Amino acid sequence: MAIQLARLAAHAVRRGHPWVYREGIVRPPQGLAAGAVVDVVDEEGRPLGRGLWDPASPITVRVFGGDEPLDAAGLARRITRAIARRDGWFDEATTAYRLCNGEGDRVPGFVLDRYDTVAVAKLDTEAWRPHLAGVARGLGRTLSAHGVKTLAIRLDSPAPDGRKIEMIFGAPPPDRLSVREHGMVMEVDLAHGQKTGAFLDQRENRARVRSLAKGRARVLNLFSYAGGFSIAAALGGAEHVTSVDIASGAHASAQRSFRENGLDPSKHTFASADVFAFLEQAKKRGESFDLVVSDPPSFAPSEKARPKAESAYRKLHGAASGVLAEGGIFCASSCSSHIAMEDFVALLDDGTLGRGDLCVRELHGQPADHPTVPAWWEGRYLKFVVLS
């Protein structure tokens, strides 16, 4: 079936953007099932590509370039190419990374992460669901050749037992396992954790914090979750790390990871508290830290939420700056795609921070295993700003 696009939507697809929103379709078809393969054409009927249909999503079509069929075998070959693209990128010191970054690998809607011998897939659209069994069969040999013994899928909502993961093939995946990042051991909660189990996009930034922590007496990690930045700072030489997160269960995972790395968690602080309340009280107590890392959840899940998110970022950055020691380092991060890098940097100005002694020394995004395509600006979501 041919899907005709309005002028602006056609222009975006022609540039390489992989999404077609419902309002960009001239006459959306009725009754077309999720996963149906459609031909995308412009207003004159000229072909733009082929895609998978999802009637329940605002992103109604995920567009694939090239002439390869969008059957299970063709989709599996696209994922296999993404996996092969990463060959030689990692050694035994890093056992967790992204194998396929969906739109960024020109496989829109399909994400695949590796955690040692377990691979976890996440579907960003129901359009993949009818093809999943065939795709999994097509990936079996490739994953096995790369040392992956289990393929599981991340569930949109927890199963009755609370687990967010379901096996596709191989041995049943464990609820938790340990992986390595540049030699650092980190526990991953496959059954109940965020994303596919961990925030792999911050891997290289965790390594940066490990380097920055050398010689730092006191480090503060805000929204610490499973403690990745905290472990990195302690391994880097920080004398004392304070991890702040509202979820006490995440601290238990962090403490296990501390021990796996030969670190004594009792020598560090794990505060189960609201970050804003913690910062307010820390300032009242006159506390200061030589390195502060702020990595909150997305404050702007939509464009509509952007003004409120910008206000929240300013409040957070100002409060974090208030406990940063003179000569300290502030690492501020955001995963909100609706706020671009330059706009995020603007939320770290002197007026917001309440001081004029900090300079932007580094700007970073997501690592190489999270690629994007030029027209897909939404894929360049991660910002990590280092000020000192």
C-alpha positions in Angstrom: 0.0 0.0 0.0 1.2 3.5 -0.8 1.1 6.2 1.9 1.1 9.7 0.4 2.8 12.4 2.5 2.2 16.1 2.7 4.9 18.4 1.5 6.7 19.1 4.8 6.6 15.4 5.9 7.9 14.4 2.5 10.8 16.9 2.7 11.8 15.5 6.1 11.8 11.9 4.8 13.7 12.9 1.7 16.4 14.4 4.0 16.6 11.1 5.9 14.4 11.6 8.9 12.9 8.2 9.7 9.6 9.2 11.3 6.2 10.1 9.7 3.7 11.5 12.1 0.0 10.9 11.4 -0.7 14.6 10.6 1.9 14.3 7.8 -0.1 11.8 5.9 -2.6 13.0 3.3 -5.2 10.3 3.8 -4.3 7.8 6.6 -5.6 4.4 5.7 -8.2 2.7 7.9 -7.9 -0.8 9.3 -4.3 -1.3 8.4 -2.6 -3.7 10.9 0.5 -2.8 12.9 3.6 -4.1 11.1 2.2 -3.8 7.6 4.8 -2.7 5.0 3.9 0.5 3.2 5.4 2.5 0.4 5.9 6.1 1.2 5.4 8.6 -1.6 5.3 12.4 -2.0 2.4 14.5 -3.2 3.3 13.7 -6.8 3.5 10.0 -6.1 7.3 9.8 -6.3 8.8 7.1 -4.0 10.5 8.1 -0.8 11.1 4.8 0.8 9.3 1.9 2.6 8.2 1.7 6.2 6.4 -0.2 8.9 2.9 1.0 9.9 1.8 1.6 13.5 -1.8 2.8 13.7 -1.6 3.3 17.5 1.4 5.6 17.6 1.7 9.3 16.8 4.7 8.2 14.7 2.6 6.2 12.3 5.3 5.1 9.9 9.0 4.3 10.6 10.8 4.7 7.3 13.7 2.5 6.1 16.0 3.5 3.3 17.3 1.2 0.6 15.6 -1.5 -1.5 16.0 -4.4 0.9 12.6 -6.1 1.7 11.1 -5.4 5.0 10.3 -9.0 5.8 11.8 -10.8 8.8 14.9 -11.9 6.9 15.5 -8.4 5.6 15.0 -6.8 9.0 17.4 -9.3 10.6 20.0 -8.5 8.0 19.8 -4.8 8.9 20.3 -5.5 12.6 23.2 -7.9 11.7 24.9 -5.1 9.9 24.5 -2.8 12.9 26.1 -5.5 15.1 29.0 -6.0 12.6 29.6 -2.3 12.6 30.7 -2.6 16.2 33.2 -5.4 15.6 36.6 -4.5 17.1 35.2 -1.5 19.1 35.3 -3.2 22.5 37.6 -5.7 24.3 37.1 -7.9 27.4 37.3 -4.8 29.6 33.9 -3.7 28.3 31.1 -6.2 28.2 28.0 -4.0 28.0 27.2 -1.8 25.0 24.5 -1.1 22.4 24.4 -3.5 19.4 21.7 -1.7 17.4 20.6 1.9 18.1 17.3 1.9 16.2 17.0 4.9 14.0 20.6 5.8 14.4 21.6 2.5 12.8 18.9 2.9 10.1 16.8 0.2 11.8 14.0 2.5 13.2 12.1 1.3 16.2 14.4 -1.5 17.2 17.0 -1.2 20.0 19.4 -4.1 21.1 21.7 -3.9 24.1 24.3 -6.4 25.2 25.0 -7.3 28.8 27.8 -9.8 28.7 26.1 -13.0 27.3 22.6 -11.6 27.4 21.1 -9.4 24.7 18.0 -7.4 25.4 15.8 -6.0 22.7 13.4 -3.1 23.1 10.7 -2.2 20.6 9.8 1.4 20.3 6.9 0.6 18.1 4.3 -2.2 17.9 5.1 -2.3 14.1 8.0 -4.7 14.9 5.9 -7.1 17.0 4.5 -9.3 14.1 8.1 -9.7 12.7 9.8 -10.4 16.0 9.8 -14.2 15.9 11.3 -14.3 12.4 13.8 -11.6 13.2 15.0 -13.5 16.3 15.5 -16.6 14.3 17.5 -14.6 11.8 19.7 -13.2 14.5 20.5 -16.4 16.3 23.7 -17.3 14.5 25.1 -13.8 14.5 24.5 -13.3 18.3 25.9 -16.8 19.1 29.1 -15.9 17.1 29.5 -12.8 19.2 29.2 -14.8 22.5 25.6 -13.9 23.2 23.7 -17.0 24.6 20.3 -15.4 25.5 18.0 -13.0 23.7 15.3 -11.4 25.7 12.8 -8.5 25.1 12.0 -5.6 27.4 8.3 -5.5 28.2 6.3 -2.3 27.9 4.8 -3.0 31.3 5.8 -5.4 34.1 4.6 -9.0 34.0 2.4 -10.2 37.0 5.6 -11.2 38.8 7.0 -7.6 38.4 9.7 -8.5 35.9 10.1 -6.3 32.9 11.9 -8.9 30.7 10.8 -11.9 28.8 13.1 -14.6 27.1 13.0 -15.0 23.4 15.6 -17.8 23.0 18.5 -19.3 25.0 18.9 -19.8 28.7 16.5 -17.8 31.0 18.2 -14.5 31.8 19.1 -13.8 35.4 17.4 -11.0 37.3 20.8 -9.3 37.9 24.2 -9.7 36.4 27.5 -7.9 36.5 29.2 -6.3 33.5 32.4 -4.4 32.9 33.0 -0.9 31.6 36.6 -0.1 30.9 37.3 -2.6 33.7 34.8 -1.2 36.2 32.3 -3.7 37.4 28.7 -2.6 37.5 25.6 -4.6 38.5 22.7 -4.5 36.1 19.1 -5.2 37.0 17.7 -6.8 33.9 14.4 -7.7 35.6 13.4 -4.4 37.1 15.9 -1.7 36.0 15.5 1.3 33.8 15.8 1.2 30.0 17.0 -2.3 29.0 18.7 -2.6 32.4 21.2 0.2 32.5 22.0 3.6 31.1 24.7 2.5 28.6 24.8 5.9 26.9 26.7 7.3 29.9 29.5 4.7 29.7 32.2 7.1 28.4 31.0 9.9 30.7 31.4 7.5 33.7 35.0 6.9 32.5 35.5 10.7 32.4 34.2 11.1 35.9 36.7 8.4 37.0 39.5 10.5 35.6 38.1 13.8 37.0 37.8 12.3 40.5 41.6 11.9 40.9 42.7 13.9 43.9 39.2 15.0 44.9 38.3 14.6 48.5 34.5 14.9 48.3 32.3 13.9 45.4 28.5 14.3 45.1 26.4 12.2 42.7 22.9 13.5 42.3 20.2 11.1 40.9 22.7 8.4 41.5 20.4 5.4 40.5 22.6 2.3 40.5 25.7 4.3 41.4 27.6 4.2 38.1 29.1 7.7 38.5 29.7 7.0 42.2 31.7 3.8 41.6 33.7 5.6 38.9 34.6 8.5 41.2 35.6 6.1 44.0 37.8 4.1 41.6 39.3 7.3 40.3 40.6 8.2 43.8 37.9 10.2 45.4 38.2 9.9 49.2 34.4 10.1 49.9 31.4 9.9 47.6 27.9 10.8 48.5 25.2 9.2 46.3 21.7 10.8 46.4 18.6 9.1 45.0 15.0 8.8 46.1 15.1 5.0 45.5 16.7 3.1 48.3 16.7 -0.1 46.3 19.1 1.5 43.8 21.5 2.2 46.6 21.5 -1.5 47.5 22.6 -2.3 43.9 25.2 0.4 44.0 26.7 -1.0 47.3 27.0 -4.4 45.8 28.8 -2.9 42.8 31.1 -1.1 45.2 32.1 -4.4 46.8 32.6 -6.1 43.4 35.1 -3.4 42.6 37.0 -3.9 45.9 35.6 -0.7 47.4 34.1 -0.5 50.9 30.6 1.1 50.7 30.6 1.8 54.4 33.3 4.5 53.8 30.8 6.4 51.5 27.4 7.9 52.0 24.1 6.7 50.3 21.3 9.2 50.9 17.7 8.2 50.1 16.3 11.6 49.6 14.7 14.0 47.2 17.7 15.7 45.4 16.3 19.3 45.8 15.6 18.8 49.5 19.1 17.3 50.0 20.8 20.2 48.3 18.9 22.7 50.3 19.8 21.0 53.6 23.5 20.5 52.5 23.8 24.2 51.9 22.3 25.0 55.2 24.8 22.7 56.9 27.6 24.5 55.0 28.7 21.3 53.1 30.7 21.6 49.9 32.0 19.1 47.3 35.0 19.1 45.0 33.1 17.3 42.2 29.4 17.4 41.6 27.7 15.1 39.0 24.0 15.8 38.1 22.3 13.3 35.9 18.5 13.7 36.3 15.7 11.8 34.5 14.3 13.6 31.5 12.6 16.8 32.6 11.2 17.5 29.0 9.5 14.3 27.6 7.7 16.6 25.1 8.1 20.0 23.5 5.1 21.1 25.5 7.0 20.4 28.7 10.1 22.3 27.7 9.4 25.6 29.5 8.8 23.8 32.8 11.8 21.6 32.2 14.1 24.6 31.6 12.9 26.1 34.9 13.6 22.8 36.7 17.1 22.6 35.2 17.9 26.1 36.3 16.7 25.4 39.8 18.8 22.2 39.9 21.9 23.8 38.5 21.7 26.7 40.9 21.3 24.4 43.9 24.1 22.1 42.8 26.4 25.1 42.3 25.6 26.3 45.8 27.4 23.2 47.3 30.3 23.2 44.8 33.6 24.1 46.4 35.8 26.8 45.0 38.0 25.2 42.4 35.5 22.3 42.0 34.2 20.6 38.9 30.5 20.5 38.0 29.3 17.8 35.5 25.8 18.6 34.4 23.9 16.2 32.2 20.5 16.0 30.4 18.8 13.2 28.4 15.9 15.5 27.2 16.0 15.5 23.4 13.7 18.6 23.3 16.6 20.6 24.7 19.5 21.0 22.4 23.1 21.2 23.6 23.5 25.0 23.2 20.2 25.5 24.9 21.3 23.3 27.8 24.6 25.1 28.2 22.6 28.3 28.4 20.9 26.8 31.5 24.3 26.9 33.2 25.0 30.6 32.9 26.5 32.7 35.7 23.1 34.0 36.7 21.7 30.5 37.1 24.8 29.2 39.0 25.1 32.3 41.1 28.8 32.6 40.6 31.2 33.7 37.9 34.2 31.5 38.3 33.3 28.5 36.2 34.1 27.9 32.5 32.8 25.2 30.1 35.7 23.0 29.4 34.1 19.9 27.8 30.9 19.1 25.9 29.9 15.5 25.3 27.0 13.5 23.9 26.3 9.8 23.7 29.1 7.3 22.7 29.9 5.8 19.3 27.6 2.7 19.8 24.7 5.2 20.0 25.0 6.7 16.5 22.5 9.0 14.8 21.7 10.1 11.3 22.1 13.8 10.3 18.4 14.5 9.8 17.3 12.8 13.0 18.0 15.6 15.6 16.0 13.7 18.2 18.8 11.1 18.3 21.3 13.6 19.7 19.6 13.8 23.0 22.4 13.3 25.5 24.3 16.3 26.9 27.2 16.1 29.4 28.8 19.4 30.2 31.9 19.7 32.3 32.5 23.1 34.0 35.5 24.0 36.2 
